[in-house]
Amino acid sequence: MTTIIRAQIAHTPRSPFVQDGALQAFSDGALEYYAGRTLSTRLYSNVRAGYPEAEVLDARYAFLLPGSVDCRVPFPQIRGEESVAEVRVVRRVVFSRGVS
């Protein structure tokens, strides 16, 4: 059976380093999943209309970040040539302020 989590949702289904507008955010969003797999993240009203029989977990108080398996990934682990330059800037700014 499909389950819907109703919550505030923000995620990047596309690479923000490659495409503009990659962030999707929904103040009344829904994450629908089945058998442990996320099917989609959209507006709650759209998801509910497609799955009227689904169980709904009301978590409107929560802010979901689908796909964030490990939010503690250090910034230098991000791939891509542009991230190397960004890491240098972050290190210069952070270390020049005495933060470690």
N, CA, C and O atoms as CSV, one atom per row, in Angstrom:
chain,resi,resn,atom,element,x,y,z
A,1,MET,N,N,0.837,-1.185,0.000
A,1,MET,CA,C,0.000,0.000,0.000
A,1,MET,C,C,0.882,1.248,0.000
A,1,MET,O,O,1.901,1.306,0.688
A,2,THR,N,N,0.483,2.213,-0.761
A,2,THR,CA,C,1.191,3.489,-0.823
A,2,THR,C,C,0.950,4.278,0.451
A,2,THR,O,O,-0.166,4.319,0.969
A,3,THR,N,N,2.011,4.906,0.950
A,3,THR,CA,C,1.926,5.749,2.129
A,3,THR,C,C,2.332,7.165,1.731
A,3,THR,O,O,3.245,7.357,0.928
A,4,ILE,N,N,1.651,8.140,2.295
A,4,ILE,CA,C,1.946,9.544,2.026
A,4,ILE,C,C,2.353,10.211,3.327
A,4,ILE,O,O,1.669,10.081,4.343
A,5,ILE,N,N,3.469,10.927,3.292
A,5,ILE,CA,C,3.877,11.751,4.428
A,5,ILE,C,C,3.595,13.201,4.036
A,5,ILE,O,O,4.157,13.730,3.077
A,6,ARG,N,N,2.714,13.818,4.806
A,6,ARG,CA,C,2.369,15.229,4.546
A,6,ARG,C,C,3.274,16.101,5.419
A,6,ARG,O,O,3.260,15.989,6.645
A,7,ALA,N,N,4.060,16.970,4.776
A,7,ALA,CA,C,5.021,17.790,5.512
A,7,ALA,C,C,5.515,18.929,4.633
A,7,ALA,O,O,5.161,19.022,3.458
A,8,GLN,N,N,6.324,19.782,5.210
A,8,GLN,CA,C,7.051,20.773,4.436
A,8,GLN,C,C,8.240,20.038,3.821
A,8,GLN,O,O,8.941,19.303,4.517
A,9,ILE,N,N,8.469,20.230,2.543
A,9,ILE,CA,C,9.496,19.445,1.850
A,9,ILE,C,C,10.380,20.366,1.009
A,9,ILE,O,O,9.901,21.303,0.369
A,10,ALA,N,N,11.663,20.077,1.028
A,10,ALA,CA,C,12.613,20.746,0.129
A,10,ALA,C,C,13.598,19.686,-0.346
A,10,ALA,O,O,14.129,18.913,0.451
A,11,HIS,N,N,13.834,19.660,-1.637
A,11,HIS,CA,C,14.811,18.721,-2.171
A,11,HIS,C,C,15.304,19.180,-3.527
A,11,HIS,O,O,14.725,20.073,-4.145
A,12,THR,N,N,16.369,18.566,-3.980
A,12,THR,CA,C,16.961,18.888,-5.276
A,12,THR,C,C,16.985,17.617,-6.121
A,12,THR,O,O,17.958,16.863,-6.074
A,13,PRO,N,N,15.930,17.372,-6.891
A,13,PRO,CA,C,15.889,16.167,-7.718
A,13,PRO,C,C,16.851,16.224,-8.909
A,13,PRO,O,O,17.105,15.216,-9.568
A,14,ARG,N,N,17.376,17.417,-9.169
A,14,ARG,CA,C,18.379,17.590,-10.227
A,14,ARG,C,C,19.602,18.249,-9.602
A,14,ARG,O,O,19.503,18.824,-8.518
A,15,SER,N,N,20.723,18.177,-10.247
A,15,SER,CA,C,21.952,18.750,-9.712
A,15,SER,C,C,21.892,20.278,-9.711
A,15,SER,O,O,21.702,20.891,-10.761
A,16,PRO,N,N,22.055,20.897,-8.536
A,16,PRO,CA,C,22.066,22.357,-8.486
A,16,PRO,C,C,23.342,22.949,-9.094
A,16,PRO,O,O,23.407,24.151,-9.349
A,17,PHE,N,N,24.353,22.111,-9.324
A,17,PHE,CA,C,25.594,22.572,-9.937
A,17,PHE,C,C,25.496,22.612,-11.455
A,17,PHE,O,O,26.339,23.212,-12.122
A,18,VAL,N,N,24.455,21.965,-12.003
A,18,VAL,CA,C,24.301,21.870,-13.450
A,18,VAL,C,C,23.087,22.649,-13.944
A,18,VAL,O,O,23.136,23.265,-15.008
A,19,GLN,N,N,21.997,22.625,-13.179
A,19,GLN,CA,C,20.746,23.241,-13.628
A,19,GLN,C,C,20.274,24.325,-12.674
A,19,GLN,O,O,20.309,24.150,-11.456
A,20,ASP,N,N,19.836,25.438,-13.229
A,20,ASP,CA,C,19.203,26.472,-12.418
A,20,ASP,C,C,17.828,25.968,-11.982
A,20,ASP,O,O,17.200,25.175,-12.684
A,21,GLY,N,N,17.373,26.421,-10.847
A,21,GLY,CA,C,16.039,26.054,-10.369
A,21,GLY,C,C,15.919,24.603,-9.949
A,21,GLY,O,O,14.834,24.026,-10.023
A,22,ALA,N,N,17.020,24.000,-9.506
A,22,ALA,CA,C,16.985,22.589,-9.134
A,22,ALA,C,C,16.255,22.347,-7.817
A,22,ALA,O,O,15.757,21.246,-7.581
A,23,LEU,N,N,16.187,23.356,-6.962
A,23,LEU,CA,C,15.516,23.196,-5.674
A,23,LEU,C,C,14.012,23.223,-5.851
A,23,LEU,O,O,13.466,24.123,-6.489
A,24,GLN,N,N,13.342,22.224,-5.277
A,24,GLN,CA,C,11.884,22.204,-5.216
A,24,GLN,C,C,11.492,22.277,-3.752
A,24,GLN,O,O,12.024,21.537,-2.925
A,25,ALA,N,N,10.568,23.166,-3.431
A,25,ALA,CA,C,10.118,23.316,-2.044
A,25,ALA,C,C,8.596,23.413,-2.019
A,25,ALA,O,O,7.981,24.072,-2.857
A,26,PHE,N,N,8.011,22.740,-1.035
A,26,PHE,CA,C,6.557,22.701,-0.885
A,26,PHE,C,C,6.202,22.974,0.575
A,26,PHE,O,O,6.613,22.221,1.458
A,27,SER,N,N,5.451,24.031,0.841
A,27,SER,CA,C,5.047,24.304,2.221
A,27,SER,C,C,3.975,23.318,2.680
A,27,SER,O,O,3.881,23.017,3.870
A,28,ASP,N,N,3.170,22.815,1.751
A,28,ASP,CA,C,2.211,21.742,2.055
A,28,ASP,C,C,2.501,20.631,1.053
A,28,ASP,O,O,1.775,20.443,0.077
A,29,GLY,N,N,3.558,19.916,1.314
A,29,GLY,CA,C,4.012,18.892,0.382
A,29,GLY,C,C,3.661,17.495,0.818
A,29,GLY,O,O,3.128,17.265,1.903
A,30,ALA,N,N,3.975,16.570,-0.062
A,30,ALA,CA,C,3.745,15.156,0.230
A,30,ALA,C,C,4.856,14.327,-0.382
A,30,ALA,O,O,5.270,14.550,-1.519
A,31,LEU,N,N,5.321,13.387,0.381
A,31,LEU,CA,C,6.264,12.407,-0.117
A,31,LEU,C,C,5.492,11.091,-0.141
A,31,LEU,O,O,5.027,10.612,0.893
A,32,GLU,N,N,5.366,10.526,-1.310
A,32,GLU,CA,C,4.644,9.244,-1.409
A,32,GLU,C,C,5.667,8.137,-1.599
A,32,GLU,O,O,6.615,8.270,-2.373
A,33,TYR,N,N,5.456,7.038,-0.877
A,33,TYR,CA,C,6.368,5.910,-1.026
A,33,TYR,C,C,5.615,4.592,-0.944
A,33,TYR,O,O,4.517,4.496,-0.397
A,34,TYR,N,N,6.255,3.593,-1.507
A,34,TYR,CA,C,5.697,2.242,-1.536
A,34,TYR,C,C,6.869,1.270,-1.417
A,34,TYR,O,O,7.868,1.400,-2.126
A,35,ALA,N,N,6.740,0.310,-0.527
A,35,ALA,CA,C,7.759,-0.735,-0.331
A,35,ALA,C,C,9.150,-0.130,-0.104
A,35,ALA,O,O,10.149,-0.643,-0.607
A,36,GLY,N,N,9.199,0.962,0.656
A,36,GLY,CA,C,10.480,1.557,0.997
A,36,GLY,C,C,11.097,2.446,-0.062
A,36,GLY,O,O,12.199,2.959,0.130
A,37,ARG,N,N,10.409,2.640,-1.174
A,37,ARG,CA,C,10.923,3.486,-2.266
A,37,ARG,C,C,10.088,4.738,-2.418
A,37,ARG,O,O,8.858,4.681,-2.436
A,38,THR,N,N,10.766,5.873,-2.528
A,38,THR,CA,C,10.063,7.128,-2.772
A,38,THR,C,C,9.553,7.138,-4.203
A,38,THR,O,O,10.310,6.891,-5.142
A,39,LEU,N,N,8.274,7.423,-4.365
A,39,LEU,CA,C,7.680,7.495,-5.694
A,39,LEU,C,C,7.715,8.922,-6.233
A,39,LEU,O,O,8.022,9.139,-7.406
A,40,SER,N,N,7.402,9.893,-5.380
A,40,SER,CA,C,7.465,11.290,-5.807
A,40,SER,C,C,7.341,12.214,-4.615
A,40,SER,O,O,6.949,11.802,-3.523
A,41,THR,N,N,7.679,13.458,-4.842
A,41,THR,CA,C,7.455,14.530,-3.882
A,41,THR,C,C,6.800,15.670,-4.656
A,41,THR,O,O,7.358,16.195,-5.619
A,42,ARG,N,N,5.609,16.033,-4.211
A,42,ARG,CA,C,4.824,17.063,-4.902
A,42,ARG,C,C,3.936,17.776,-3.891
A,42,ARG,O,O,4.044,17.552,-2.685
A,43,LEU,N,N,3.068,18.629,-4.392
A,43,LEU,CA,C,2.062,19.244,-3.534
A,43,LEU,C,C,1.152,18.160,-2.954
A,43,LEU,O,O,0.805,17.196,-3.637
A,44,TYR,N,N,0.776,18.331,-1.702
A,44,TYR,CA,C,-0.068,17.336,-1.042
A,44,TYR,C,C,-1.371,17.100,-1.806
A,44,TYR,O,O,-1.776,15.953,-1.990
A,45,SER,N,N,-2.024,18.161,-2.247
A,45,SER,CA,C,-3.319,18.004,-2.930
A,45,SER,C,C,-3.186,17.151,-4.197
A,45,SER,O,O,-4.082,16.366,-4.506
A,46,ASN,N,N,-2.094,17.296,-4.923
A,46,ASN,CA,C,-1.889,16.499,-6.139
A,46,ASN,C,C,-1.652,15.022,-5.820
A,46,ASN,O,O,-2.186,14.136,-6.487
A,47,VAL,N,N,-0.850,14.776,-4.801
A,47,VAL,CA,C,-0.556,13.389,-4.431
A,47,VAL,C,C,-1.808,12.710,-3.884
A,47,VAL,O,O,-2.126,11.584,-4.265
A,48,ARG,N,N,-2.506,13.389,-3.003
A,48,ARG,CA,C,-3.709,12.812,-2.386
A,48,ARG,C,C,-4.767,12.480,-3.428
A,48,ARG,O,O,-5.438,11.453,-3.321
A,49,ALA,N,N,-4.925,13.329,-4.431
A,49,ALA,CA,C,-5.909,13.081,-5.483
A,49,ALA,C,C,-5.586,11.806,-6.255
A,49,ALA,O,O,-6.491,11.100,-6.700
A,50,GLY,N,N,-4.316,11.516,-6.410
A,50,GLY,CA,C,-3.913,10.316,-7.139
A,50,GLY,C,C,-3.949,9.044,-6.308
A,50,GLY,O,O,-3.990,7.946,-6.862
A,51,TYR,N,N,-3.935,9.176,-4.983
A,51,TYR,CA,C,-3.924,8.021,-4.090
A,51,TYR,C,C,-4.911,8.230,-2.939
A,51,TYR,O,O,-4.489,8.357,-1.790
A,52,PRO,N,N,-6.215,8.268,-3.224
A,52,PRO,CA,C,-7.193,8.528,-2.163
A,52,PRO,C,C,-7.244,7.438,-1.088
A,52,PRO,O,O,-7.688,7.695,0.031
A,53,GLU,N,N,-6.798,6.239,-1.416
A,53,GLU,CA,C,-6.844,5.131,-0.457
A,53,GLU,C,C,-5.574,5.007,0.378
A,53,GLU,O,O,-5.507,4.169,1.278
A,54,ALA,N,N,-4.565,5.831,0.093
A,54,ALA,CA,C,-3.275,5.725,0.782
A,54,ALA,C,C,-3.362,6.161,2.239
A,54,ALA,O,O,-4.166,7.021,2.598
A,55,GLU,N,N,-2.523,5.553,3.068
A,55,GLU,CA,C,-2.392,5.974,4.456
A,55,GLU,C,C,-1.639,7.306,4.463
A,55,GLU,O,O,-0.649,7.465,3.749
A,56,VAL,N,N,-2.105,8.255,5.267
A,56,VAL,CA,C,-1.463,9.566,5.351
A,56,VAL,C,C,-0.882,9.748,6.752
A,56,VAL,O,O,-1.587,9.640,7.755
A,57,LEU,N,N,0.414,10.027,6.793
A,57,LEU,CA,C,1.080,10.348,8.050
A,57,LEU,C,C,1.197,11.869,8.102
A,57,LEU,O,O,1.921,12.466,7.304
A,58,ASP,N,N,0.488,12.493,9.037
A,58,ASP,CA,C,0.462,13.947,9.115
A,58,ASP,C,C,1.675,14.446,9.887
A,58,ASP,O,O,1.752,14.304,11.108
A,59,ALA,N,N,2.618,15.030,9.160
A,59,ALA,CA,C,3.831,15.570,9.767
A,59,ALA,C,C,4.029,17.012,9.304
A,59,ALA,O,O,5.144,17.426,8.986
A,60,ARG,N,N,2.937,17.769,9.270
A,60,ARG,CA,C,3.023,19.150,8.790
A,60,ARG,C,C,3.941,20.008,9.648
A,60,ARG,O,O,4.388,21.067,9.208
A,61,TYR,N,N,4.224,19.567,10.858
A,61,TYR,CA,C,5.139,20.262,11.755
A,61,TYR,C,C,6.602,20.022,11.361
A,61,TYR,O,O,7.498,20.729,11.821
A,62,ALA,N,N,6.832,19.024,10.509
A,62,ALA,CA,C,8.194,18.613,10.163
A,62,ALA,C,C,8.651,19.222,8.842
A,62,ALA,O,O,7.844,19.655,8.019
A,63,PHE,N,N,9.959,19.239,8.668
A,63,PHE,CA,C,10.581,19.699,7.432
A,63,PHE,C,C,11.392,18.535,6.885
A,63,PHE,O,O,12.434,18.189,7.442
A,64,LEU,N,N,10.925,17.933,5.806
A,64,LEU,CA,C,11.600,16.763,5.232
A,64,LEU,C,C,12.594,17.167,4.156
A,64,LEU,O,O,12.340,18.070,3.359
A,65,LEU,N,N,13.719,16.488,4.148
A,65,LEU,CA,C,14.753,16.677,3.132
A,65,LEU,C,C,15.005,15.331,2.466
A,65,LEU,O,O,15.995,14.673,2.784
A,66,PRO,N,N,14.136,14.901,1.550
A,66,PRO,CA,C,14.308,13.596,0.912
A,66,PRO,C,C,15.652,13.494,0.197
A,66,PRO,O,O,16.106,14.441,-0.445
A,67,GLY,N,N,16.263,12.354,0.320
A,67,GLY,CA,C,17.533,12.111,-0.357
A,67,GLY,C,C,18.737,12.481,0.470
A,67,GLY,O,O,19.863,12.180,0.076
A,68,SER,N,N,18.540,13.122,1.603
A,68,SER,CA,C,19.663,13.486,2.466
A,68,SER,C,C,19.988,12.306,3.375
A,68,SER,O,O,19.577,12.261,4.534
A,69,VAL,N,N,20.726,11.363,2.830
A,69,VAL,CA,C,21.058,10.152,3.580
A,69,VAL,C,C,21.991,10.489,4.733
A,69,VAL,O,O,21.780,10.036,5.858
A,70,ASP,N,N,23.020,11.282,4.459
A,70,ASP,CA,C,23.971,11.678,5.489
A,70,ASP,C,C,24.203,13.170,5.356
A,70,ASP,O,O,25.019,13.610,4.546
A,71,CYS,N,N,23.486,13.945,6.152
A,71,CYS,CA,C,23.582,15.404,6.063
A,71,CYS,C,C,24.901,15.926,6.608
A,71,CYS,O,O,25.181,17.119,6.496
A,72,ARG,N,N,25.715,15.060,7.195
A,72,ARG,CA,C,26.969,15.496,7.787
A,72,ARG,C,C,28.144,15.351,6.832
A,72,ARG,O,O,29.293,15.380,7.272
A,73,VAL,N,N,27.890,15.197,5.549
A,73,VAL,CA,C,28.972,15.045,4.579
A,73,VAL,C,C,29.764,16.345,4.530
A,73,VAL,O,O,29.194,17.404,4.264
A,74,PRO,N,N,31.074,16.281,4.784
A,74,PRO,CA,C,31.881,17.502,4.719
A,74,PRO,C,C,31.850,18.099,3.319
A,74,PRO,O,O,31.823,17.370,2.328
A,75,PHE,N,N,31.855,19.411,3.239
A,75,PHE,CA,C,31.757,20.105,1.965
A,75,PHE,C,C,32.792,19.629,0.946
A,75,PHE,O,O,32.442,19.503,-0.227
A,76,PRO,N,N,34.052,19.354,1.322
A,76,PRO,CA,C,35.032,18.929,0.309
A,76,PRO,C,C,34.695,17.615,-0.386
A,76,PRO,O,O,35.309,17.294,-1.404
A,77,GLN,N,N,33.741,16.846,0.131
A,77,GLN,CA,C,33.397,15.577,-0.502
A,77,GLN,C,C,32.451,15.751,-1.683
A,77,GLN,O,O,32.149,14.785,-2.384
A,78,ILE,N,N,31.984,16.968,-1.906
A,78,ILE,CA,C,31.112,17.232,-3.047
A,78,ILE,C,C,31.950,17.159,-4.310
A,78,ILE,O,O,33.045,17.719,-4.357
A,79,ARG,N,N,31.456,16.479,-5.333
A,79,ARG,CA,C,32.210,16.293,-6.568
A,79,ARG,C,C,32.031,17.461,-7.528
A,79,ARG,O,O,31.063,18.217,-7.446
A,80,GLY,N,N,32.968,17.587,-8.419
A,80,GLY,CA,C,32.861,18.587,-9.471
A,80,GLY,C,C,33.966,19.614,-9.390
A,80,GLY,O,O,34.421,19.977,-8.305
A,81,GLU,N,N,34.396,20.082,-10.554
A,81,GLU,CA,C,35.481,21.047,-10.595
A,81,GLU,C,C,35.120,22.360,-9.908
A,81,GLU,O,O,35.964,22.974,-9.255
A,82,GLU,N,N,33.861,22.795,-10.054
A,82,GLU,CA,C,33.491,24.048,-9.428
A,82,GLU,C,C,33.526,23.952,-7.916
A,82,GLU,O,O,33.730,24.962,-7.241
A,83,SER,N,N,33.330,22.745,-7.361
A,83,SER,CA,C,33.358,22.602,-5.910
A,83,SER,C,C,34.771,22.775,-5.364
A,83,SER,O,O,34.936,23.192,-4.218
A,84,VAL,N,N,35.792,22.463,-6.159
A,84,VAL,CA,C,37.180,22.634,-5.713
A,84,VAL,C,C,37.436,24.116,-5.450
A,84,VAL,O,O,38.014,24.474,-4.423
A,85,ALA,N,N,37.013,24.970,-6.365
A,85,ALA,CA,C,37.179,26.411,-6.173
A,85,ALA,C,C,36.366,26.891,-4.979
A,85,ALA,O,O,36.833,27.735,-4.214
A,86,GLU,N,N,35.163,26.367,-4.809
A,86,GLU,CA,C,34.320,26.757,-3.685
A,86,GLU,C,C,34.949,26.344,-2.360
A,86,GLU,O,O,34.882,27.087,-1.381
A,87,VAL,N,N,35.556,25.167,-2.326
A,87,VAL,CA,C,36.214,24.696,-1.112
A,87,VAL,C,C,37.355,25.640,-0.747
A,87,VAL,O,O,37.533,25.968,0.427
A,88,ARG,N,N,38.120,26.075,-1.726
A,88,ARG,CA,C,39.226,27.004,-1.458
A,88,ARG,C,C,38.701,28.313,-0.859
A,88,ARG,O,O,39.289,28.852,0.078
A,89,VAL,N,N,37.608,28.810,-1.397
A,89,VAL,CA,C,37.024,30.044,-0.876
A,89,VAL,C,C,36.530,29.831,0.546
A,89,VAL,O,O,36.801,30.649,1.426
A,90,VAL,N,N,35.813,28.748,0.778
A,90,VAL,CA,C,35.294,28.457,2.122
A,90,VAL,C,C,36.443,28.328,3.109
A,90,VAL,O,O,36.383,28.904,4.195
A,91,ARG,N,N,37.481,27.590,2.759
A,91,ARG,CA,C,38.628,27.430,3.662
A,91,ARG,C,C,39.276,28.781,3.972
A,91,ARG,O,O,39.605,29.058,5.126
A,92,ARG,N,N,39.461,29.616,2.956
A,92,ARG,CA,C,40.097,30.920,3.165
A,92,ARG,C,C,39.253,31.764,4.116
A,92,ARG,O,O,39.781,32.380,5.042
A,93,VAL,N,N,37.948,31.790,3.886
A,93,VAL,CA,C,37.064,32.609,4.736
A,93,VAL,C,C,36.998,32.052,6.147
A,93,VAL,O,O,37.110,32.803,7.116
A,94,VAL,N,N,36.818,30.746,6.274
A,94,VAL,CA,C,36.671,30.131,7.591
A,94,VAL,C,C,37.960,30.261,8.401
A,94,VAL,O,O,37.927,30.676,9.559
A,95,PHE,N,N,39.089,29.909,7.797
A,95,PHE,CA,C,40.340,29.914,8.540
A,95,PHE,C,C,40.844,31.329,8.808
A,95,PHE,O,O,41.561,31.546,9.785
A,96,SER,N,N,40.483,32.302,7.958
A,96,SER,CA,C,40.908,33.672,8.219
A,96,SER,C,C,40.193,34.262,9.426
A,96,SER,O,O,40.641,35.258,9.995
A,97,ARG,N,N,39.081,33.646,9.814
A,97,ARG,CA,C,38.334,34.113,10.973
A,97,ARG,C,C,38.654,33.314,12.234
A,97,ARG,O,O,38.053,33.530,13.286
A,98,GLY,N,N,39.593,32.401,12.117
A,98,GLY,CA,C,40.004,31.625,13.284
A,98,GLY,C,C,39.050,30.527,13.681
A,98,GLY,O,O,39.103,30.038,14.809
A,99,VAL,N,N,38.176,30.128,12.775
A,99,VAL,CA,C,37.229,29.053,13.056
A,99,VAL,C,C,37.862,27.730,12.613
A,99,VAL,O,O,38.449,27.639,11.534
A,100,SER,N,N,37.734,26.730,13.447
A,100,SER,CA,C,38.280,25.418,13.051
A,100,SER,C,C,37.280,24.320,13.282
A,100,SER,O,O,37.568,23.155,13.006
